[in-house]
Amino acid sequence: MAEGRHVVLGVTGGVAAYKAVYLARRLIDRGATVRVVMTESALEFVGSATFGAITGTDPVTSFFGGEDVSPHTTLGRWADVIVIAPATASTISKLAAGQSSDVLVATVLASRARVVIAPAMHTEMLDQPAVQKNIETLRAYGYEIVDPEDGPLAGGDEGPGRLADPEVIADAVREAFPRLDMAGLRVIVTAGGTREPIDPVRYIGNRSSGKMGASIAEVAVERGAEVVLVTTTTQTPVGSIEIVQVETADEMAEAVWSRAGAADVAVLAAAVADFRPDQVHRTKIRRTAGVPEIRLVPTPDILKGVSEMTSRPFLVGFAAETGSLDTASEKATAKDVDLLVANDIAKEGSGFGSDTNEVRFVFRDGSTRDLPLMSKRDVATQIWDTVMTLRAES
Ligand SMILES: Cc1cc2nc3c(=O)[nH]c(=O)nc-3n(C[C@H](O)[C@H](O)[C@H](O)COP(=O)(O)O)c2cc1C
């Protein structure tokens, strides 16, 4: 079912545009809220009033002249799924090229929602290498393609190119909805590297970009969780996430410990300094004063603090290693975590700053699972899949 889900239905200029009216009806019957975006050519085939009457909202047909000054970004953010049915060769080509000259393509480009494309055109058009290449490009970008059917076409012709049955397209839309398996879960995530001040100018820091933690927060919120992100970076993840900005290990510890008791799951992905200068100089240390001696003292162990809480959340820790990951199992036991995610930050494509990561999961019983190199977003999905399975088993 599609209860409460937001669907943007894009309609382009093909004869099958009339079938999009029925598709809108079926999506609404299934519980979705539907907003329609029509291309200029689509308006030659079906009246916007028909969609307006069915969906209860006037379709968006242009960037300009409506109430919303930026309809493409509004709808792009609003959408859980965008479906384009029928999708003409022209619109498919624009999407493949990332060319946002009309409000429909701009809506797709301004969105992070899953996109379902249902091409429809004459067989000769469909068979063109350029059209096939564009469809394959979209598939490779992660768009869901609902292949056209073989059957009667406009003008008495027959062959492949007919728009897929609206029920089949509606099923593809349902499949594309993000899972909401984390609805009701309260989650706290940490991200970024802490900065431990030496004087008003300098600090001891590390190279963590906060991308891994941001991806973990983003995926959790997409799956329906209530998310607090305690972070040292200004990188803002997408979605309705409560951001708590901190800088030092002390501040992060305070922010996490005061909130973790109310959380169901804590994923501590931040790179927290182990030591900080024992005192912060009030004024800038001058070169002329000679080489300063900076004494370091340990910072609070945030992970251990959470693991020792009386009502503790399900706890996921991170271990950034250089070289062998064998010590990760010891850390998992020492910190008493439910799942440890270890990575070798010295490895190509893995660790700080990169968009990919290659990690090892270490479980409570000491067993491990090595994951191949993948995007940080995919690692985040794997972490949540594993957390959900482990919680269900415990
Ligand atoms: C009667 C008629 C039917 C058309 N049917 C299709 C079609 O089924 N598929 C297609 O790709 N183009 C079709 N076209 C061509 C498109 O309308 C044209 O490429 C237009 O520029 C598409 O613009 P849009 O993608 O912005 O809607 C048809 C044109 C006419 C005049």
The ligand as an ORCA input file, in Angstrom:
! r2SCAN-3c Opt
* xyz 0 1
  C       0.539     12.609    -32.200
  C       1.899     12.509    -31.548
  C       2.203     11.435    -30.761
  C       3.435     11.320    -30.152
  N       3.713     10.213    -29.396
  C       4.930     10.084    -28.857
  C       5.221      8.946    -28.074
  O       4.388      8.076    -27.835
  N       6.462      8.834    -27.577
  C       7.437      9.765    -27.809
  O       8.556      9.573    -27.348
  N       7.155     10.873    -28.522
  C       5.935     11.049    -29.052
  N       5.657     12.172    -29.795
  C       6.696     13.204    -29.944
  C       6.752     14.091    -28.703
  O       5.503     14.707    -28.465
  C       7.845     15.137    -28.871
  O       9.100     14.491    -28.956
  C       7.866     16.157    -27.765
  O       8.908     17.073    -27.980
  C       8.051     15.494    -26.398
  O       8.231     16.485    -25.412
  P       8.240     16.130    -23.872
  O       9.115     14.954    -23.671
  O       8.774     17.370    -23.236
  O       6.831     15.880    -23.457
  C       4.410     12.303    -30.381
  C       4.079     13.447    -31.132
  C       2.840     13.529    -31.734
  C       2.515     14.739    -32.560
*
